[in-house]
Amino acid sequence: MIIGLIVFALYLYFLVGFTELLNAIENLNTANHVFYYSLAIAATLLSVLLVSASWHSLLNALTIKTNLKNLFLYTWTGYFVDLMVPCQAVCGEVARIYLVRQDNNQNYGAIAASSVTNRIITYTISSVGLFAGILLLLSRSSTVPVYLLNLLVIALIGTAIYLTALFYLAIEERAAGKMAGIVLELTKALRLQRFLPENIYQKTKEGLSLFRQGFETFKKNPKLLVKPFILQILSFFLNISVYILVFHALGIKTLQIDFFILVYFIVGTIQIAAAIFSVGTLEIILTNIFVLYGIPLASSGIAASLLRVLTFWLPILAGYITVQVMGARRLLNPTVREKIPG
C-alpha cells in the first residue's frame, strides 16, 4: 500500500511537478470545493446506508430481527475486509453474515439466504447499468480507447458469470448442499475436523434447509424484493453522483454522463480484482483517463486522489474504526468478560 502511494507521488512529481499541483489547488474556489466535496462524502455514506437498509428489509422478511445501525457498521466492516483481502464479494460477505449471526444467534442458513439475495440485487443492477453504459459510450463517442472498452466488456462478462453463479445457488436446490459437502470433505482431507463442532453435520443440514426456505420465501412472494430493489437502485445512482460531485468540486462541469459511468465501473472492476494492491496503479490509470478526456494533468491527478479517498480510503478507515469499536464493545459486555480467563 505504501509502495503504491510512493509510486503515484513520484508519477505526479515527474509528470506534473508539485508546483503545478499547488497552483491547481490554489486556483480552486474554496467554498465551491468544500460544498461539493461535502456532498460527495454525504452521498457515499448514504449509499452505504441504503445497501444496509436493503439487507435489513430482506432479513426482516425472513423474521430475522436486526438493528439497522448494526447492519450499517457491518457493511463497512465487509468493505474493509474486501479491500484488504483480494477476494471481493466473498470474504466481506462472509464477515457480514458472521457478525449478524453473532448478534442474534439465528441459523447461518437464513442469514446467508438474505445476504445472497441482496448480492443478487446489487449485481443485477450493476450489470444492467454497465451494459447501458457501454451502449451509451458506443453511441455518443467514437474516441473511447479500445483498452478501456475491453476492460468494461471484461467487467460485464465477470459480473454476468458471478451473477449466474449466485442465481444457480439460489435456484438449484442441491447447489448449496454440494458446496457445503466440498468444504466438509476438504476439511477432512486437511485433517481440520477436530476444530469443528461435534454436531457440524446436523447444523449444516439445518442451515441448508433454512437457506432453501429463505429463497422459497422470496420466490413465493416477490413483492418482498421491491423495497430492496428500490433502495439498491437509489444507492447505485448515489454512487454515480459521487463522481459527478468530485469533478464539480474541482470546477469541472462540462463532462457527459458516459464519462462518469466509464470511470465508475473501471474503479469498481480494478478494486474488485486487485483490492489493496490497486493503490497507486488505479490512481495512475484514472489520471491518464482524465487526461484523455481533456482534463489538465494537474487537475486529473487531484481528481484521481479525491475519488480514491472516497472509494478506497474512506471505506478502509470507516471499516477499521468499526472493527475496533465492535471489539471494544464486546469486551465491555459483562457476558463476554466473564468468559475471559484470569
N, C-alpha and C positions, 0 to 999 in steps of 0.2 A: 504493500500500500504506500509506504513512504517512498519507495523507489519510483513508483508511478507518479507521485506528486512531483518529485525532483525532476523526472524526465519532462513532465509538462511544463514546469517552471523554466527549464533550460530551453525548451522549444519556444516558449514565449520570449525568452531573453534574446535568443539568437535571431529569430524571425521577426519579432516585433520591436523588442527593446523596452525596458522598463520606463524609459522617458515617454515613449508613445502611449504606453498603458496609463501612466499617470495623467498625461494630457487628456486622454479619452475619459478618464474618471472625473477629472476636474471640470470638463465641459458638460457633464451630466447636470440636468435640472434636479437638484437635490429633493425638492418637495415632490416632484413627479416620480422620481425613482423610489422614494420611501413609500409613497401611496400605492403604486402598482406592485411593488415587490411585497408589501404587506398583504395585499390582496392575493398574491400568488401563494404566500405562506398559508393564508386562511383557506384558500381553495384546496391546497394539499391536505391540510388537516381535515377539512370537511369531507373530502373524497374518501379518506380512510374511515371516517365515522360512518359514511353511507355503506361502505363494504361491510363494516361491523354490524350495522343495523340490518343489512340483508341477511347475514348469517343468524342474527338474533331472531328474525322473523321465521326462518326455517327451523331453528331449534324449538321455538315456541309451538310451531305446527306439529312437532313430534313430542309435545308435552315435556320438553326438557327446559326447566326454568333456569334462566341465566340472567346475569346483570349486564346491561349494555355497556356500562363503564368498564367492566372487566374484559368484555369482548374487544372493546376498543384498544385496551392495553395489550391483549393477547395478539391482536392483529399487528401491532407494532413489533411485538416480540417475534412473530413469524417473519416479518420483513427483515428484521435484524439477522435471524438465522439464515434466511435465503441469501442475503447479501454477503454474509461472512463465509458461508459454505457453498461451493458451486453445485448445488443440487436444487435449484429453484423449483418452486411449486410442489416439492415433495417434503424436504426437511422442515420447511417453515409450516407446512400444513400439519405434519405430524406433531410439531411442537404445540400448535394451537389446539389440536384435538386433545393432547395430553393435559394441557392446562385447564381446559374445560372439564375434563374428566376429574381432575384433582379438586375442582370447585364443587361439583355436585354428586360425585360418585355414581353417575349414571353409566350404563354399559357403553363401551367404546363403539359398538356397532351402530347404535342410533346416532351418536355424535358424528361418527365418520360419514354416515349417510347424508347428514345435513351439510357437512363440510364439502364432500364431493359434489353434491348438488349445487352448492354455492360456487364452487370452482367451475362447474359446467356452465353456469350462467355467465360467469366472468369471461370465460374463453369463447363462448358463443358470441357475446357482444364484441369482444376484441377481434374475432375472426371476420365478422361482418364489417366492422369498422375498417380493418386492414384491407379487405377486398375492395370496399368502396373507395378507400384512399388510393389504392393502386390504379383503379379505373379513373379516378379524378386526376391523378398525376399524368396518366397517359393522354387524357382528353384535353388537358389545359396546358401541358408543357411538353415540348419536343426536345428539351435540353437536359433532361434528367440523366445523369451519368448512368451507364449500364450497370456498373458495380453496385450502385445504390438500389437500383430497381431489382437486381438479382438478390440483394440482401433482403428486400421486402418480400420477394417471392419465396425465398427460403424460410423466412419468418412465418409466412402464410401456410406453407406446407408443414412446418413444425407444429404450428398451432392446430392445424387440422388433424395431424397424427395424434397429438396429445388429447384433443377433444374426442376423437374416435375411441381412444383407449378408455377415457372416462365414461363415455356412453356405453361401451362394452361392459364396463364394471357395473354400471347402473342397471342395464337391461338384461344381460346374461346372468341367469340365476346361479350358475356354477363358477362364474369368473372369480368372485371374491374367495370362494372356497378353495379353488385351485391355487390362488396366490398365497393364501394362508398356509396351505399344505406345503408349498415350495419353501416357505420361510421356516416352517417347523422341521422339515426334512433337512434343510441347510443347518439349522441349529443342532440337529442330531449329528450330522456329519462332522461338524466342528466341535462336537462334544461340549456344547454350551447349555444343554438341557438342565444341568444342575442349578443354573442361575434363574430358571423359570419356575413359576408356582407349580405345585404338585397337580393342581386341577386345571392346568393350562388348556388341555384338550376340551374339557367341559365348558370352560369360559369362552374358548374360541368358537365352539359350536353355538353357544348362546349369543355371542356377539354377531356371528354371521346371520343368525336368524333375525335379530333386530336390525341389522344392516339391510337385509332384504325387505323387511317390513317398512322401514323408513322410505325406501324408494317406492314401494307399493302405495304408501300413503300419498305421495306426490303424484303418482301416476293416476290414482283414482280420483284425486281432487286437484286438478291442475291450477285451480284458482289460487291455491296456496303459493304458487310461483309468481303471481302477478306483482305483488308488492316487492319481492326481492329483485325482479327484473327491472322495475321502475327505479329502485334505489341504485342498482348497479349501472343503469344507463346514465343516470344523473352523475354518478361517480366518474364514469368514462368521460363525459363532457367537461366535468370539472378538471380532470387530468389534462385534457387538451387545452383548456383555458389557462392552466398554469404556464404553459409555453408561450401563449399569446401575451399574458401579463408580464412575463420576464422581458420580452422584447419591447413592450410598451414602457417598462421601467427604464429602458435604455434610450427611449425616444424614437424607437423604430416601429412605425405603424403602417408600413406600406406592403407588408408581406401577405401573401394569399394563404387561405386555409390549407391548401395542399402542402405547403411548406411545413406547417406545424404538424400535420398528420405524418409526413415523412420523418421528421425529427422524433416525434413521439414514439413511433414504432421502432426506429433504429435504436434509440436509447433503450427501450424495453428489450429488444432482441439481444443486444450485446450484453446488457446487465444479466439477463437470464442465462446466457451462455458462459459468461466469464465471472460473474459475481464480483468479489473483491479484487480479482485480477484485472478488472476493467479500468481501474484507477489509472489515469494518465493516458492510456490508449484511447478511451472513449472521448476524453476531453479534446485530444488532438484531432480525432475523426470529426467531431462536431465542429470544431473551429474551421476545418477545411470545407465542410459542407456549407457553413455560413458564408464563407468567402465566395464559394461558387454561386451563391445567390446574391452577390453584390454587396455584402456587408463588409466594411473595412476590417482589416485583420485584427487591429487592437480591440475593436468592439466585438468581433467574433470570439476572441479569447475570453473577454469578460463575460459575454453571454453564455459561453460553454461552462465557465466556472459557476455562474449564478444558477444555471439549470442543474448542475451536478450537486450543488448544495441542497436543492430541494428534492431531487430524485434519488440521491445516494446518501449524502452526509446527514441529512435530517432524519431519515429512517434509521440510520446507524446509531445516531445519538439518542433518538427517542426510544429505540429498542433497547439500547444498553441501559438507559436510565430506568426503563420499565422493568428489566430483568433485576436490576439492583433493588428497586423499590419492592418488587414482589418477594425477593429473597428476604429482605429486612422485615417485611410484613409477616411472613411465615415464621420467622424466628421469634417475633414478638407474640405470636399466637401461643397461649398457655398450653394448649394440647400438644403442639409441636415441641415446645420447650421441655415438656415432661419426658419426651422420648429421647432427648439428647443425653447421652451418658455423662456422668460426672456431676 
